[in-house]
Amino acid sequence: MGSLQPKISVIVPAYNHAAWIGQALESVFRQSMSEWELIIIDDASSDETWEQILLLTDGRKNSNITTIRHTGNQGAPATINEGLSLARGEYVAILNSDDAWPTDRLAYLYQYVQQSSLDFIGTGLVLWDKSSRLKNASEPDWLRWYQGLFQDWKQHNDFLRTLLRGNFLITTSNFFFRRSVYERMGGFANLRYVHDYEFVLRLYNAGLKMECLWDKALLYYRLHDSNTIREKPLAAIQENMGLLLRVFPGLSKHLNASRLSGLQIQLQDLYRYTHEEWKTTLHHRLTEKEHELFPLIADRDKWVAERDALIHEQAETIIVRENWVADRDGWIKDRDELITHLRSEVNQQLEAIAERESWLTDRDKMISRRDQWVADRDVWVAERDEWIHKQQLKLEDIVADRDRLLNSWSYRVGTLLINPFRLLRNRVRVDEMGEGHA
């Protein structure tokens, strides 16, 4: 890399490939051929791509490395064309920032074109995934399409026929051509998806010497979800169809039945791809609509579940209330029966009270009469006691009179005089009673 005039100018257009730019640049640094210059252009990446570029190049103080950073995104064609305008090498190689090369790619291709005087050359490739692992198993459709192109080339050995069947060069990372080709033919067209395909068709139409070394896999092509070609498949197919329509008149002088058959196969593929992508796009739109609707459906289902739960809760509440109402009605019935019973008892008690009141009235009357009788009795007793007292006084007077009489001399004389007569009378009575019993 110390010569003033490098043999090969390597152009690396970079955009938002911070994860892979390091591997791409390292694959350039490790090339077995050292007579190259490196032009790295960051097309206003929004990730850490530029920082990775600086990290990998700052330690390599060499005038053969040029780094440029755009302030606004210009697109891949404009970025590559800027690199082409700065190139000083006899040959130009392009390496996209998400791809990589084996260590012998530049040396092998440089030696091959020197021997064959080719203007443009490409090679076979190895398919990588985002982690730099073989991706064949996970991309069966892509691999089947690529192998179909390879079999077409093996069968017909016709560069244009196979190229009309499909862009077998796949990517600008597979481009190795003389700088004079750019000076003669100009740079890449401002096409987002097929600028590489347009460039190759333009070169062939101009009669340049072109070849593809199918049996030399000197490119690691990384196929991942953020590839530009997978960005908008329908737009890419539409741009591809537009390109074929534009270049077809110019290519007519090169066409024959076999090459038209190759073009027919690609058109059939494009029609099938369009149909498949239309269905895929429709599916994605439906999926997006589902993603919009699913939260609403989920909210609805959640609301329905909440509603059902509320209804269930209310139903349980109603059952509980009905049970409570039934219990209440039973309680009211029991209460009414109790009230009726109590009323009956009250009536009985009222009757008993009335009877008691009547009895009390009668009792009070009886007590009144008793009290009156007692009063009368007390009066009678008082009168009796007074009479008895009077009689006692009289008796005492009589006794006193008797005692005085008995103690009087005349009484004692009279008693002595009368006693013989009394004895005689008593004897007479006894005798009379004896005679009567006899």
C-alpha positions as CSV (number, residue, x, y, z in Angstrom):
1,M,0.0,0.0,0.0
2,G,3.0,2.3,-0.1
3,S,2.9,3.0,-3.9
4,L,1.7,6.3,-5.1
5,Q,-0.6,4.8,-7.7
6,P,-2.7,2.0,-6.1
7,K,-3.7,-0.9,-8.3
8,I,-7.2,-1.2,-6.8
9,S,-9.6,1.4,-5.3
10,V,-11.9,-0.2,-2.7
11,I,-15.0,1.9,-2.2
12,V,-17.0,1.2,1.0
13,P,-20.4,2.9,1.1
14,A,-21.6,2.7,4.7
15,Y,-25.0,3.4,6.2
16,N,-26.3,2.2,9.6
17,H,-24.2,-0.9,9.7
18,A,-22.4,-0.4,13.0
19,A,-22.7,-4.1,13.8
20,W,-20.9,-5.2,10.6
21,I,-18.7,-2.3,9.3
22,G,-15.8,-3.6,11.4
23,Q,-15.9,-7.0,9.8
24,A,-16.2,-5.4,6.3
25,L,-13.1,-3.2,6.9
26,E,-11.1,-5.9,8.5
27,S,-11.7,-8.1,5.5
28,V,-10.1,-5.4,3.4
29,F,-7.2,-4.9,5.8
30,R,-6.5,-8.7,5.6
31,Q,-6.3,-8.9,1.9
32,S,-3.3,-10.8,0.6
33,M,-2.8,-8.1,-2.0
34,S,-1.7,-4.8,-0.4
35,E,-1.6,-2.4,-3.4
36,W,-5.0,-0.8,-2.8
37,E,-6.5,2.4,-1.5
38,L,-9.6,2.5,0.7
39,I,-12.4,5.1,0.3
40,I,-14.9,4.9,3.1
41,I,-18.0,7.1,2.9
42,D,-20.6,7.2,5.8
43,D,-23.9,8.3,4.3
44,A,-25.1,10.1,7.4
45,S,-25.6,7.0,9.6
46,S,-27.8,7.5,12.7
47,D,-26.2,4.6,14.6
48,E,-22.5,4.1,15.7
49,T,-21.2,3.3,12.1
50,W,-19.0,6.5,11.9
51,E,-17.5,5.9,15.4
52,Q,-16.6,2.3,14.3
53,I,-15.0,3.6,11.1
54,L,-12.9,6.1,13.1
55,L,-12.0,3.4,15.6
56,L,-10.7,1.0,12.9
57,T,-8.9,3.6,10.8
58,D,-7.4,6.0,13.3
59,G,-4.7,3.5,14.1
60,R,-3.8,3.1,10.5
61,K,-2.0,6.4,9.6
62,N,-1.8,5.9,5.8
63,S,-2.6,8.2,3.0
64,N,-4.3,5.4,1.1
65,I,-7.3,5.5,3.5
66,T,-9.9,8.2,3.0
67,T,-12.9,8.6,5.3
68,I,-15.8,10.9,4.5
69,R,-19.0,11.5,6.4
70,H,-22.1,13.0,4.8
71,T,-24.2,15.4,6.8
72,G,-27.4,14.1,5.0
73,N,-28.3,10.8,3.5
74,Q,-27.7,10.7,-0.2
75,G,-28.5,7.1,-1.0
76,A,-26.2,4.3,-2.2
77,P,-25.9,5.3,-5.9
78,A,-24.7,8.8,-5.1
79,T,-22.4,7.6,-2.4
80,I,-20.8,5.0,-4.7
81,N,-20.5,7.6,-7.4
82,E,-18.7,9.9,-5.0
83,G,-16.2,7.2,-4.2
84,L,-15.7,6.5,-8.0
85,S,-14.9,10.1,-8.5
86,L,-12.2,9.9,-5.9
87,A,-10.8,6.6,-7.1
88,R,-7.2,6.5,-8.3
89,G,-6.6,2.8,-8.8
90,E,-6.5,1.0,-12.2
91,Y,-9.4,-1.2,-10.9
92,V,-12.4,-0.5,-8.7
93,A,-13.9,-2.9,-6.1
94,I,-17.0,-2.0,-4.1
95,L,-17.8,-3.5,-0.7
96,N,-21.0,-2.7,1.1
97,S,-20.7,-2.1,4.8
98,D,-22.7,-5.3,5.7
99,D,-20.7,-7.7,3.5
100,A,-17.1,-9.1,3.6
101,W,-14.5,-10.7,1.4
102,P,-12.2,-13.7,1.8
103,T,-8.5,-12.6,2.1
104,D,-7.6,-13.6,-1.5
105,R,-10.4,-11.9,-3.4
106,L,-8.6,-8.8,-4.7
107,A,-5.4,-10.7,-5.5
108,Y,-7.2,-13.5,-7.4
109,L,-9.5,-11.1,-9.4
110,Y,-6.7,-8.7,-10.2
111,Q,-4.5,-11.5,-11.6
112,Y,-7.5,-13.0,-13.5
113,V,-8.5,-9.8,-15.3
114,Q,-4.9,-9.0,-16.1
115,Q,-4.6,-12.4,-17.9
116,S,-8.0,-12.2,-19.5
117,S,-8.3,-8.5,-20.3
118,L,-11.8,-8.3,-18.8
119,D,-13.6,-5.1,-18.1
120,F,-15.9,-6.4,-15.4
121,I,-15.9,-9.5,-13.3
122,G,-18.0,-11.1,-10.5
123,T,-17.8,-14.3,-8.6
124,G,-19.9,-16.8,-6.7
125,L,-20.8,-16.1,-3.1
126,V,-21.4,-17.5,0.4
127,L,-24.7,-16.6,2.0
128,W,-24.3,-15.2,5.5
129,D,-26.9,-14.3,8.2
130,K,-26.6,-11.3,10.5
131,S,-24.3,-13.3,12.8
132,S,-21.9,-14.3,10.0
133,R,-23.2,-17.9,9.9
134,L,-24.2,-19.8,6.8
135,K,-27.8,-18.9,6.0
136,N,-28.6,-21.6,3.4
137,A,-31.0,-23.6,5.6
138,S,-33.0,-20.5,6.6
139,E,-33.3,-19.1,3.1
140,P,-34.4,-22.1,0.9
141,D,-36.4,-19.9,-1.5
142,W,-33.6,-17.5,-2.1
143,L,-31.1,-20.3,-2.5
144,R,-33.3,-22.2,-4.9
145,W,-33.6,-19.0,-7.0
146,Y,-29.8,-18.5,-7.0
147,Q,-29.0,-22.1,-7.8
148,G,-31.5,-21.9,-10.7
149,L,-29.5,-19.0,-12.1
150,F,-26.3,-21.0,-11.7
151,Q,-27.8,-24.1,-13.4
152,D,-29.0,-21.8,-16.2
153,W,-25.5,-20.5,-16.7
154,K,-24.0,-24.0,-16.6
155,Q,-26.5,-25.2,-19.2
156,H,-26.2,-22.2,-21.6
157,N,-22.9,-20.6,-20.7
158,D,-24.5,-17.3,-21.8
159,F,-23.8,-14.2,-19.6
160,L,-26.7,-12.2,-21.0
161,R,-29.3,-15.0,-21.0
162,T,-28.6,-15.7,-17.3
163,L,-28.5,-12.0,-16.5
164,L,-31.9,-11.5,-18.2
165,R,-33.2,-14.4,-16.1
166,G,-32.0,-12.6,-12.9
167,N,-29.3,-10.4,-11.4
168,F,-27.0,-13.2,-10.5
169,L,-24.3,-10.7,-9.4
170,I,-26.7,-10.0,-6.5
171,T,-24.9,-6.9,-5.1
172,T,-22.4,-4.2,-5.9
173,S,-20.1,-5.9,-3.3
174,N,-19.5,-8.4,-6.2
175,F,-18.4,-5.8,-8.6
176,F,-14.7,-5.6,-9.8
177,F,-14.1,-3.5,-12.9
178,R,-11.6,-1.2,-14.6
179,R,-11.8,2.4,-13.5
180,S,-11.9,3.3,-17.2
181,V,-15.3,1.6,-17.4
182,Y,-16.6,4.3,-15.0
183,E,-14.9,7.0,-17.0
184,R,-16.4,5.7,-20.2
185,M,-19.9,4.6,-19.0
186,G,-20.4,6.9,-16.0
187,G,-21.6,6.0,-12.5
188,F,-24.6,4.3,-11.1
189,A,-28.1,5.4,-11.9
190,N,-30.2,7.0,-9.2
191,L,-32.2,3.8,-8.5
192,R,-32.8,2.6,-5.0
193,Y,-33.1,-1.1,-5.6
194,V,-31.7,-2.0,-9.0
195,H,-28.8,0.4,-9.6
196,D,-26.4,-2.5,-9.6
197,Y,-28.6,-4.4,-12.2
198,E,-28.9,-1.3,-14.4
199,F,-25.1,-0.8,-14.3
200,V,-24.3,-4.3,-15.4
201,L,-27.0,-4.3,-18.2
202,R,-25.6,-0.9,-19.4
203,L,-22.1,-2.3,-19.5
204,Y,-23.1,-5.4,-21.4
205,N,-25.1,-3.3,-23.9
206,A,-22.0,-1.2,-24.5
207,G,-20.1,-4.3,-25.5
208,L,-17.7,-4.5,-22.6
209,K,-16.0,-7.8,-21.7
210,M,-17.7,-9.3,-18.7
211,E,-17.5,-12.6,-16.9
212,C,-18.7,-14.3,-13.7
213,L,-16.6,-16.9,-11.9
214,W,-19.4,-18.9,-10.5
215,D,-17.1,-21.6,-9.1
216,K,-15.2,-19.0,-7.0
217,A,-17.1,-18.0,-3.9
218,L,-15.1,-14.9,-3.2
219,L,-17.9,-12.9,-1.5
220,Y,-19.6,-13.2,1.9
221,Y,-23.1,-11.8,1.1
222,R,-25.1,-11.0,4.2
223,L,-28.8,-11.4,3.9
224,H,-30.7,-9.9,6.8
225,D,-34.1,-8.2,7.5
226,S,-32.7,-4.7,6.9
227,N,-31.4,-5.3,3.4
228,T,-32.5,-2.5,1.1
229,I,-33.9,-5.1,-1.3
230,R,-36.2,-6.4,1.5
231,E,-37.3,-2.9,2.5
232,K,-40.2,-2.7,0.1
233,P,-40.4,-5.8,-2.1
234,L,-43.2,-4.5,-4.3
235,A,-41.4,-1.3,-4.9
236,A,-38.3,-3.2,-5.8
237,I,-40.2,-5.4,-8.2
238,Q,-41.8,-2.3,-9.8
239,E,-38.4,-0.7,-10.2
240,N,-37.0,-3.9,-11.7
241,M,-39.9,-4.1,-14.2
242,G,-39.4,-0.4,-15.1
243,L,-35.7,-1.0,-15.8
244,L,-36.3,-4.0,-18.1
245,L,-38.8,-1.9,-20.1
246,R,-36.3,0.9,-20.5
247,V,-33.3,-1.2,-21.5
248,F,-35.2,-3.7,-23.7
249,P,-35.1,-1.6,-26.8
250,G,-31.3,-1.1,-26.5
251,L,-30.7,-4.8,-25.8
252,S,-32.8,-5.9,-28.8
253,K,-29.7,-6.3,-31.0
254,H,-28.3,-8.8,-28.5
255,L,-31.5,-10.8,-28.1
256,N,-32.3,-14.2,-29.5
257,A,-34.8,-16.9,-28.7
258,S,-32.7,-18.3,-25.8
259,R,-32.1,-14.9,-24.2
260,L,-35.8,-14.0,-24.6
261,S,-36.6,-17.3,-22.9
262,G,-34.3,-16.2,-20.0
263,L,-36.1,-12.8,-19.9
264,Q,-39.5,-14.6,-20.0
265,I,-38.5,-16.7,-16.9
266,Q,-37.6,-13.6,-15.0
267,L,-40.8,-11.9,-16.0
268,Q,-42.7,-15.0,-14.8
269,D,-40.7,-14.9,-11.6
270,L,-41.5,-11.2,-11.1
271,Y,-45.2,-11.8,-11.8
272,R,-45.1,-14.6,-9.2
273,Y,-43.1,-12.5,-6.8
274,T,-45.6,-9.6,-7.3
275,H,-48.5,-11.9,-6.6
276,E,-46.7,-13.4,-3.5
277,E,-45.6,-10.0,-2.3
278,W,-49.1,-8.6,-2.9
279,K,-50.4,-11.4,-0.7
280,T,-47.6,-10.8,1.8
281,T,-48.3,-7.1,1.8
282,L,-52.0,-7.7,2.2
283,H,-51.2,-10.1,5.0
284,H,-49.0,-7.5,6.6
285,R,-51.6,-4.9,6.3
286,L,-54.2,-7.2,7.7
287,T,-51.7,-8.1,10.5
288,E,-51.2,-4.4,11.1
289,K,-54.9,-3.9,11.2
290,E,-55.2,-6.9,13.5
291,H,-52.5,-5.3,15.7
292,E,-54.7,-2.1,15.7
293,L,-57.8,-4.1,16.4
294,F,-56.5,-6.7,18.8
295,P,-56.0,-4.2,21.6
296,L,-59.5,-3.0,20.9
297,I,-60.7,-6.6,20.9
298,A,-58.7,-7.3,24.0
299,D,-60.2,-4.2,25.6
300,R,-63.6,-5.3,24.4
301,D,-63.0,-8.8,25.7
302,K,-61.8,-7.4,29.0
303,W,-64.8,-5.2,29.1
304,V,-67.1,-8.1,28.3
305,A,-65.3,-10.2,31.0
306,E,-65.7,-7.3,33.4
307,R,-69.3,-7.0,32.4
308,D,-69.9,-10.7,32.7
309,A,-68.2,-10.7,36.1
310,L,-70.4,-7.7,37.1
311,I,-73.5,-9.5,35.8
312,H,-72.5,-12.6,37.6
313,E,-71.8,-10.6,40.7
314,Q,-75.2,-8.8,40.3
315,A,-76.9,-12.2,39.7
316,E,-75.3,-13.5,42.9
317,T,-76.4,-10.3,44.6
318,I,-79.9,-10.8,43.2
319,I,-79.9,-14.4,44.5
320,V,-78.6,-13.2,47.9
321,R,-81.3,-10.5,47.9
322,E,-84.0,-12.9,46.8
323,N,-82.9,-15.3,49.6
324,W,-82.9,-12.3,51.9
325,V,-86.3,-11.3,50.7
326,A,-87.5,-14.8,51.2
327,D,-86.0,-14.9,54.7
328,R,-87.5,-11.4,55.3
329,D,-90.9,-12.6,54.1
330,G,-90.6,-15.6,56.4
331,W,-89.6,-13.3,59.2
332,I,-92.5,-11.0,58.4
333,K,-94.8,-14.0,58.4
334,D,-93.4,-15.2,61.7
335,R,-93.6,-11.6,63.0
336,D,-97.2,-11.2,61.8
337,E,-98.1,-14.6,63.4
338,L,-96.3,-13.4,66.6
339,I,-98.1,-10.1,66.4
340,T,-101.4,-11.9,66.0
341,H,-100.6,-14.2,68.9
342,L,-99.4,-11.3,71.0
343,R,-102.5,-9.3,70.1
344,S,-104.6,-12.3,71.2
345,E,-102.6,-12.5,74.4
346,V,-103.0,-8.7,74.8
347,N,-106.7,-9.0,74.3
348,Q,-106.8,-11.8,76.8
349,Q,-104.7,-9.7,79.2
350,L,-107.0,-6.7,78.5
351,E,-109.9,-8.9,79.3
352,A,-108.1,-10.2,82.4
353,I,-107.3,-6.6,83.3
354,A,-110.9,-5.6,82.8
355,E,-112.0,-8.6,84.9
356,R,-109.3,-7.7,87.5
357,E,-110.5,-4.1,87.4
358,S,-114.1,-5.3,87.9
359,W,-112.9,-7.6,90.7
360,L,-110.9,-4.8,92.2
361,T,-114.0,-2.6,92.0
362,D,-116.0,-5.3,93.7
363,R,-113.2,-5.9,96.1
364,D,-113.0,-2.2,96.9
365,K,-116.7,-2.2,97.5
366,M,-116.4,-5.2,99.7
367,I,-113.5,-3.6,101.5
368,S,-115.6,-0.5,101.8
369,R,-118.4,-2.5,103.2
370,R,-116.0,-4.4,105.4
371,D,-114.5,-1.2,106.6
372,Q,-118.0,0.1,107.2
373,W,-118.8,-3.2,109.0
374,V,-115.5,-3.0,110.9
375,A,-116.4,0.6,111.8
376,D,-119.9,-0.5,112.8
377,R,-118.3,-3.4,114.7
378,D,-115.9,-1.1,116.4
379,V,-118.8,1.1,117.4
380,W,-120.8,-2.0,118.5
381,V,-117.7,-3.3,120.4
382,A,-117.3,0.1,121.9
383,E,-120.9,0.2,122.9
384,R,-120.6,-3.4,124.1
385,D,-117.5,-2.6,126.0
386,E,-119.3,0.4,127.5
387,W,-122.3,-1.7,128.3
388,I,-120.1,-4.4,129.8
389,H,-118.3,-1.8,131.7
390,K,-121.6,-0.5,132.9
391,Q,-122.8,-4.0,133.7
392,Q,-119.5,-4.7,135.4
393,L,-120.0,-1.6,137.5
394,K,-123.6,-2.7,138.3
395,L,-122.3,-6.2,139.0
396,E,-119.7,-4.8,141.3
397,D,-122.4,-2.7,143.0
398,I,-124.6,-5.8,143.3
399,V,-121.7,-7.9,144.6
400,A,-120.9,-5.1,146.9
401,D,-124.5,-5.0,147.9
402,R,-124.5,-8.7,148.3
403,D,-121.4,-8.8,150.3
404,R,-122.9,-6.2,152.5
405,L,-126.1,-8.1,152.7
406,L,-124.3,-11.3,153.4
407,N,-122.2,-9.7,155.9
408,S,-125.2,-8.0,157.5
409,W,-126.6,-9.2,160.8
410,S,-130.1,-9.4,159.6
411,Y,-129.0,-11.7,156.7
412,R,-127.2,-14.0,158.9
413,V,-130.3,-14.1,161.3
414,G,-132.6,-14.7,158.4
415,T,-130.4,-17.5,157.0
416,L,-130.4,-19.2,160.3
417,L,-134.1,-19.0,160.4
418,I,-134.7,-20.2,156.9
419,N,-132.1,-23.0,156.7
420,P,-134.4,-25.5,158.6
421,F,-137.1,-24.9,156.1
422,R,-134.7,-25.4,153.2
423,L,-133.5,-28.7,154.5
424,L,-137.1,-29.8,154.9
425,R,-137.9,-28.8,151.4
426,N,-134.9,-30.6,149.9
427,R,-135.8,-33.8,151.7
428,V,-139.3,-33.6,150.5
429,R,-138.1,-33.3,146.9
430,V,-135.8,-36.3,147.4
431,D,-138.7,-38.3,148.6
432,E,-140.9,-37.3,145.8
433,M,-138.2,-38.2,143.3
434,G,-137.9,-41.6,144.9
435,E,-141.5,-42.3,144.7
436,G,-141.6,-41.3,141.1
437,H,-138.9,-43.8,140.1
438,A,-140.6,-46.6,141.9
